[in-house]
Amino acid sequence: MTVSGETGQSHRPTGLSVAPVVSRATMFWYTFAATLLAGWFLFGWLVLRQGFVDSVGEALGTASALLLTISVVEAARRHRARGAASER
């Protein structure tokens, strides 16, 4: 990214996008979920002794269900926000 000297405007090359900023709360919940999933894996593998592959599969299945739940909640939230914006 370059800045022109006279106007102070920034110029970006075409085709590049700026990544959105992730809030601290979002990073906290990502870390919390990852820690719980790692704990779930270790609990199944070491405490329940259900086998490594079974524990990995159970942790990945739980992660998939969590991602699906987050996706549905976010879709409903955006749909509701669009409906409120169109009523104005």
Backbone as a chain_set.jsonl record, in Angstrom:
{"seq": "MTVSGETGQSHRPTGLSVAPVVSRATMFWYTFAATLLAGWFLFGWLVLRQGFVDSVGEALGTASALLLTISVVEAARRHRARGAASER", "coords": {"N": [[0.85, -1.161, 0.0], [0.607, 2.161, -0.866], [1.116, 5.623, -0.09], [-0.015, 8.666, -1.244], [1.821, 11.654, -1.531], [0.761, 14.322, -1.565], [-2.103, 14.341, -1.183], [-2.571, 12.531, 0.856], [-4.063, 10.267, 0.665], [-4.646, 6.772, 0.671], [-3.615, 4.219, -1.54], [-4.611, 1.204, -2.809], [-3.524, -1.741, -4.412], [-5.485, -3.156, -7.037], [-7.757, -5.876, -6.513], [-6.926, -6.778, -4.073], [-7.995, -7.403, -0.784], [-9.009, -6.137, 2.41], [-8.52, -7.727, 5.444], [-11.051, -8.54, 7.808], [-11.255, -7.252, 11.167], [-10.852, -9.2, 14.036], [-12.614, -9.517, 16.994], [-11.665, -9.291, 20.504], [-13.321, -10.761, 22.149], [-14.344, -12.687, 20.401], [-11.985, -14.077, 19.779], [-11.443, -15.047, 22.329], [-13.612, -16.871, 22.688], [-13.106, -18.647, 20.582], [-10.665, -19.751, 21.453], [-11.503, -20.85, 23.883], [-13.368, -22.792, 22.984], [-11.649, -24.434, 21.468], [-9.98, -25.368, 23.491], [-11.802, -26.796, 25.087], [-12.536, -28.791, 23.223], [-10.07, -30.084, 22.847], [-9.722, -31.019, 25.443], [-11.921, -32.736, 25.601], [-11.183, -34.658, 23.721], [-8.835, -35.675, 24.969], [-9.952, -36.632, 27.36], [-11.634, -38.715, 26.43], [-9.713, -40.376, 25.25], [-7.668, -40.873, 27.178], [-8.899, -41.202, 29.732], [-11.39, -42.582, 29.418], [-10.426, -44.528, 27.78], [-11.002, -45.191, 25.056], [-9.718, -45.458, 22.665], [-7.48, -44.075, 20.242], [-8.232, -43.265, 17.577], [-11.033, -43.342, 17.731], [-11.421, -41.386, 19.685], [-10.428, -39.105, 18.389], [-12.262, -38.98, 16.266], [-14.637, -38.54, 17.7], [-14.121, -36.05, 18.876], [-13.812, -34.479, 16.566], [-16.355, -34.78, 15.48], [-17.869, -33.498, 17.443], [-16.822, -30.921, 17.157], [-17.73, -30.349, 14.567], [-20.516, -30.355, 14.966], [-20.677, -28.179, 16.696], [-19.775, -26.094, 15.008], [-21.836, -26.182, 13.093], [-24.031, -25.444, 14.676], [-23.277, -22.82, 15.412], [-23.278, -21.662, 12.87], [-26.012, -21.828, 12.119], [-27.208, -20.234, 14.122], [-25.984, -17.755, 13.595], [-26.912, -17.288, 10.978], [-29.67, -17.021, 11.449], [-29.599, -14.774, 13.077], [-28.583, -12.812, 11.307], [-30.631, -12.822, 9.418], [-32.763, -11.866, 10.921], [-31.771, -9.317, 11.512], [-31.703, -8.179, 8.957], [-34.438, -8.151, 8.386], [-35.358, -6.336, 10.305], [-34.052, -4.059, 9.418], [-35.235, -3.645, 6.939], [-37.794, -2.934, 7.624], [-37.678, -0.352, 8.441]], "CA": [[0.0, 0.0, 0.0], [1.38, 3.392, -0.927], [0.391, 6.834, 0.282], [0.405, 9.79, -2.071], [2.362, 12.705, -0.684], [-0.005, 15.561, -1.498], [-3.467, 14.202, -0.681], [-2.626, 11.685, 2.034], [-4.969, 9.141, 0.44], [-3.948, 5.515, 0.436], [-3.989, 3.537, -2.779], [-4.386, -0.23, -2.75], [-3.602, -2.416, -5.705], [-6.782, -3.795, -7.234], [-7.79, -7.311, -6.288], [-6.577, -7.105, -2.691], [-9.014, -6.986, 0.176], [-8.535, -5.975, 3.777], [-9.123, -8.736, 6.33], [-11.792, -7.92, 8.914], [-10.642, -7.363, 12.482], [-11.548, -10.137, 14.914], [-12.655, -8.942, 18.338], [-11.069, -10.085, 21.584], [-14.334, -11.708, 22.628], [-14.373, -13.789, 19.441], [-10.773, -14.864, 19.986], [-11.616, -15.766, 23.591], [-14.506, -18.012, 22.5], [-12.377, -19.625, 19.751], [-9.697, -20.424, 22.32], [-12.278, -21.637, 24.841], [-13.904, -23.965, 22.274], [-10.53, -25.314, 21.129], [-9.532, -25.999, 24.736], [-12.795, -27.816, 25.441], [-12.438, -29.915, 22.285], [-8.852, -30.827, 23.176], [-10.017, -31.732, 26.69], [-12.848, -33.823, 25.279], [-10.368, -35.686, 23.081], [-7.975, -36.306, 25.97], [-10.802, -37.374, 28.289], [-12.032, -39.961, 25.789], [-8.568, -41.218, 24.938], [-6.884, -41.285, 28.343], [-9.715, -41.598, 30.878], [-12.326, -43.627, 29.018], [-9.634, -45.518, 27.032], [-11.793, -45.66, 23.917], [-8.879, -45.554, 21.485], [-7.071, -42.788, 19.658], [-9.04, -42.924, 16.401], [-12.384, -43.054, 18.208], [-11.393, -40.099, 20.381], [-10.294, -38.07, 17.355], [-13.552, -38.9, 15.577], [-15.633, -37.929, 18.582], [-13.786, -34.628, 19.003], [-14.129, -33.828, 15.286], [-17.817, -34.748, 15.378], [-18.325, -32.438, 18.341], [-16.45, -29.66, 16.515], [-18.645, -30.147, 13.442], [-21.814, -29.978, 15.52], [-20.521, -26.821, 17.214], [-19.743, -25.195, 13.851], [-23.179, -26.147, 12.516], [-24.866, -24.65, 15.58], [-22.875, -21.42, 15.25], [-23.731, -21.237, 11.548], [-27.469, -21.642, 12.148], [-27.501, -19.078, 14.965], [-25.566, -16.556, 12.872], [-27.837, -17.08, 9.858], [-30.917, -16.497, 12.009], [-29.324, -13.417, 13.545], [-28.494, -11.924, 10.141], [-31.959, -12.73, 8.809], [-33.554, -10.988, 11.772], [-31.248, -7.964, 11.352], [-32.163, -7.688, 7.65], [-35.862, -7.881, 8.51], [-35.514, -5.092, 11.068], [-33.568, -2.948, 8.587], [-36.181, -3.407, 5.838], [-39.021, -2.347, 8.184], [-37.471, 1.084, 8.701]], "C": [[0.897, 1.224, 0.0], [0.496, 4.566, -0.562], [0.902, 7.968, -0.59], [0.793, 10.946, -1.163], [1.452, 13.904, -0.528], [-1.368, 15.38, -0.837], [-3.565, 13.366, 0.577], [-3.57, 10.502, 1.881], [-4.153, 7.889, 0.179], [-4.495, 4.863, -0.83], [-3.635, 2.068, -2.636], [-4.395, -0.788, -4.158], [-4.947, -3.122, -5.842], [-6.667, -5.294, -6.994], [-7.424, -7.719, -4.87], [-7.68, -6.607, -1.774], [-8.391, -6.895, 1.558], [-9.269, -6.983, 4.65], [-9.877, -8.034, 7.452], [-11.076, -8.165, 10.24], [-11.5, -8.291, 13.338], [-11.475, -9.593, 16.332], [-11.995, -9.869, 19.358], [-12.047, -11.125, 22.106], [-14.408, -12.921, 21.701], [-13.153, -14.683, 19.616], [-10.845, -15.648, 21.297], [-12.473, -17.014, 23.384], [-13.891, -19.065, 21.583], [-11.421, -20.435, 20.612], [-10.399, -21.33, 23.325], [-12.807, -22.918, 24.19], [-12.786, -24.949, 21.919], [-10.016, -26.052, 22.356], [-10.507, -27.091, 25.176], [-12.721, -29.025, 24.522], [-11.186, -30.75, 22.547], [-9.046, -31.62, 24.472], [-10.938, -32.912, 26.467], [-12.106, -34.991, 24.633], [-9.527, -36.428, 24.117], [-8.772, -37.119, 26.985], [-11.207, -38.724, 27.689], [-10.875, -40.914, 25.593], [-7.897, -41.753, 26.207], [-7.729, -41.789, 29.516], [-10.645, -42.745, 30.507], [-11.645, -44.762, 28.25], [-10.417, -46.102, 25.85], [-10.989, -45.739, 22.626], [-8.638, -44.195, 20.861], [-7.991, -42.363, 18.525], [-10.476, -42.597, 16.814], [-12.45, -41.701, 18.911], [-11.258, -38.94, 19.403], [-11.626, -37.887, 16.633], [-14.62, -38.237, 16.417], [-15.378, -36.436, 18.744], [-14.114, -33.88, 17.712], [-15.636, -33.755, 15.065], [-18.41, -33.657, 16.257], [-18.008, -31.069, 17.75], [-17.384, -29.35, 15.345], [-20.026, -29.724, 13.92], [-21.779, -28.553, 16.072], [-20.509, -25.806, 16.072], [-21.109, -25.08, 13.185], [-24.113, -25.293, 13.363], [-24.551, -23.165, 15.443], [-23.367, -20.873, 13.926], [-25.225, -20.957, 11.52], [-27.84, -20.413, 12.969], [-27.135, -17.783, 14.242], [-26.476, -16.265, 11.687], [-29.166, -16.509, 10.343], [-30.741, -15.062, 12.48], [-29.257, -12.43, 12.388], [-29.847, -11.751, 9.464], [-32.835, -11.77, 9.617], [-33.09, -9.536, 11.634], [-31.669, -7.362, 10.019], [-33.636, -7.336, 7.694], [-36.123, -6.59, 9.254], [-35.09, -3.89, 10.246], [-34.554, -2.642, 7.472], [-37.497, -2.785, 6.33], [-38.889, -0.845, 8.405], [-37.831, 1.935, 7.554]], "O": [[1.842, 1.308, 0.784], [-0.725, 4.509, -0.707], [2.107, 8.206, -0.668], [0.152, 11.179, -0.138], [1.377, 14.462, 0.567], [-1.751, 16.2, -0.003], [-4.551, 13.477, 1.306], [-3.851, 9.805, 2.856], [-3.099, 7.941, -0.456], [-5.684, 4.953, -1.136], [-2.482, 1.728, -2.37], [-5.183, -0.357, -4.999], [-5.484, -3.631, -4.858], [-5.624, -5.901, -7.238], [-7.591, -8.881, -4.499], [-8.226, -5.522, -1.97], [-7.361, -7.513, 1.828], [-10.495, -7.08, 4.602], [-9.395, -7.038, 7.991], [-10.378, -9.166, 10.406], [-12.725, -8.176, 13.358], [-10.396, -9.247, 16.816], [-11.795, -11.058, 19.11], [-11.654, -12.235, 22.464], [-14.521, -14.055, 22.168], [-13.272, -15.908, 19.605], [-10.366, -16.78, 21.372], [-12.111, -18.096, 23.846], [-14.124, -20.257, 21.778], [-11.373, -21.661, 20.514], [-9.946, -22.445, 23.588], [-12.708, -23.999, 24.77], [-12.958, -26.16, 22.055], [-9.657, -27.227, 22.274], [-10.093, -28.175, 25.587], [-12.83, -30.161, 24.982], [-11.232, -31.978, 22.48], [-8.587, -32.757, 24.583], [-10.76, -33.969, 27.073], [-12.359, -36.154, 24.947], [-9.507, -37.659, 24.142], [-8.321, -38.177, 27.424], [-11.131, -39.753, 28.36], [-11.029, -42.125, 25.751], [-7.595, -42.943, 26.299], [-7.315, -42.71, 30.219], [-10.688, -43.763, 31.198], [-12.223, -45.837, 28.09], [-10.488, -47.317, 25.665], [-11.552, -46.064, 21.58], [-9.472, -43.293, 20.938], [-8.477, -41.233, 18.509], [-11.067, -41.657, 16.283], [-13.419, -40.959, 18.751], [-11.904, -37.906, 19.572], [-12.065, -36.757, 16.414], [-15.422, -37.456, 15.905], [-16.32, -35.644, 18.749], [-14.638, -32.767, 17.759], [-16.135, -32.771, 14.52], [-19.349, -32.97, 15.854], [-18.827, -30.154, 17.829], [-17.783, -28.2, 15.161], [-20.638, -28.829, 13.337], [-22.747, -27.807, 15.928], [-21.163, -24.767, 16.161], [-21.499, -23.993, 12.757], [-24.896, -24.508, 12.83], [-25.463, -22.342, 15.367], [-23.828, -19.734, 13.862], [-25.657, -19.952, 10.954], [-28.697, -19.632, 12.557], [-27.899, -16.818, 14.276], [-26.78, -15.103, 11.419], [-29.724, -15.611, 9.713], [-31.631, -14.231, 12.301], [-29.81, -11.334, 12.473], [-30.174, -10.662, 8.991], [-33.562, -10.957, 9.046], [-33.914, -8.622, 11.638], [-31.961, -6.168, 9.944], [-34.052, -6.335, 7.109], [-37.013, -5.827, 8.879], [-35.689, -2.82, 10.353], [-34.698, -1.48, 7.092], [-38.229, -2.18, 5.545], [-39.894, -0.147, 8.54], [-37.708, 3.158, 7.629]]}, "num_chains": 1, "name": "protein.A"}
